[in-house]
Amino acid sequence: MDELDLRVVAALIAHPRASWPTVAKAVDASEATVSRRAARILSSELVHVAATLDVLATGRGVPVFVRVRCEPAKTVSVANALTSWPSVRFVSLVSGAADCLVELVAIDRNDLLDLTLVRLPELDGVIGSSSEVVLRRFTTGVGWDPGLLDAEAVAALRADRFDRWDRAQPTELAPPLTEVDEALVAALAEDGRMRWRELAARAGIMESTARRRVENLCQTGALRLRTIVEPETLGLPVTAFLWLRVDPRRVDAVAEELARNPAVLLLCATAGEHTMCGEVAVAAYSDLHRFLTGTLGGIAGIRDVDVTLGLRTLKRASIVRPWFPDPIPAAHERTS
């Protein structure tokens, strides 16, 4: 994608359902150009706008990060198998203390036990795992700003949103969803920019009712709008997952400082081996070095940092992009 394409994607990250005139104003281009480019971008597999239920706000479970260790020859097959689990929202091949990183949603303690201590070990190739239960979210991809638009343009786009993009952690449970709400959510999970008329038809209600119900779901925090794109598509190919041990008295202060950093996509307080975990994306390994030594090194309260490098994401926000590598040629084929 060229510079204008990237700015269009950045505008959709700031406001996933922004109208094309609104996007055109933000990126300083004509509406016709933006509409044409956006149609091409959204028809590709690189960018996807979707809406998902917030499991914390709806009381449907708790996110859990699982670091999986695998037999070397079976890591990719394990990762691809995990993408098919309905409870799994994120899968990435990684390098470091684990081979595969997974985010899953456990309904309750018994479900977590079944997923991590029964089903996961049954996968051929899994040799071990460790889990980190999310206690609090400080920032997520819903509120991420990759820094491709100026602050004024991002602020203007966000001001027009009707969802709680600015509230990573719900303050209270949202009201129970009705059957109509569930139908609307299912449709928006397929296409987060689906027109109100089509949404209404899918749910069997009037267009004005569909809009009112979706806006209400978003305002209560039950529904989260997001433009899903891999950081490398935006020129940020170096991703790393951070596992921090932080002085308990400094967790909120550390989180507040890190959440403001544009390199941080995700930041959570966790229960497990580490106090906090997060994901960062930068343009080069030298930038990651500066982040680790300068940014993290300059924050009081961080006692220890474990870094896991992202290699390839197979599932993000429940959008699956499986990877089946080509077979490595035999030695005589490589030298012939």
Beta strands, then each sheet from edge to edge (+ up, - down):
strand 1: 47-53
strand 2: 62-70
strand 3: 88-95
strand 4: 100-106
strand 5: 126-139
strand 6: 223-229
strand 7: 238-246
strand 8: 264-271
strand 9: 276-282
strand 10: 302-316
strand 11: 319-320
sheet 1: 1+ 6-
sheet 2: 11+ 10- 3+ 4- 2+ 5- 8+ 9- 7+
end
